[in-house]
Amino acid sequence: MTHVLEVALTEVAKLPPAEQEVLATLLLDEIKSEQRWAASLAASPAALASLADEALAEFRSGQCRPLDELP
């Protein structure tokens, strides 16, 4: 486990049980979502290549902005 995660979990442990449950549910949902994406992309490398081509085309045409410039 990383140091940052250990610190975060120590802070979560200080919260009331109901708030701990909410945060745990959010974290588990995020992990499941990432696992679904990974499985989906692994099963279809052509789809990943298509998404990458689309992103590069948008970047090259100037449609992208740095995140710190978003409203």
C-alpha positions in Angstrom: 0.0 0.0 0.0 1.3 3.5 -0.8 2.0 6.1 1.8 -0.7 8.4 0.4 -3.3 5.7 0.6 -2.3 4.8 4.1 -2.7 8.5 5.1 -6.1 8.7 3.4 -7.3 5.6 5.1 -6.1 6.9 8.5 -8.2 10.0 7.9 -11.2 8.0 6.8 -11.0 5.9 10.0 -11.6 9.1 12.0 -14.9 9.8 10.3 -18.3 8.6 11.5 -19.2 5.1 10.3 -21.9 6.4 7.8 -19.3 8.6 6.1 -16.8 5.8 6.0 -19.4 3.6 4.3 -20.1 6.3 1.7 -16.4 6.7 0.9 -15.8 3.0 0.8 -18.7 2.6 -1.6 -17.3 5.3 -3.9 -13.8 3.8 -3.9 -15.1 0.3 -4.6 -17.3 1.6 -7.4 -14.3 3.4 -8.9 -12.2 0.3 -8.8 -14.9 -1.8 -10.5 -15.3 0.9 -13.2 -11.6 0.9 -13.9 -11.6 -2.9 -14.0 -14.5 -2.9 -16.5 -12.6 -0.3 -18.7 -9.4 -2.4 -18.6 -11.3 -5.6 -19.5 -13.2 -3.8 -22.3 -10.1 -2.3 -23.8 -8.1 -5.5 -23.5 -10.8 -7.4 -25.3 -10.9 -4.9 -28.2 -7.4 -3.4 -29.1 -8.9 -2.0 -32.3 -11.4 0.1 -30.3 -8.5 1.5 -28.2 -6.6 2.3 -31.3 -9.6 4.0 -32.8 -10.0 6.1 -29.6 -6.4 7.0 -29.7 -6.6 8.1 -33.4 -9.6 10.2 -32.6 -7.9 11.9 -29.7 -4.8 12.6 -31.8 -6.9 14.1 -34.6 -8.7 16.4 -32.1 -5.3 17.4 -30.6 -3.8 18.1 -34.0 -6.8 20.2 -35.2 -6.6 22.4 -32.1 -9.7 21.1 -30.4 -7.9 20.4 -27.1 -7.1 22.7 -24.2 -5.0 22.2 -21.2 -7.1 21.2 -18.1 -6.0 24.2 -16.2 -7.7 26.4 -18.9 -11.1 24.8 -18.6 -13.9 26.9 -17.1 
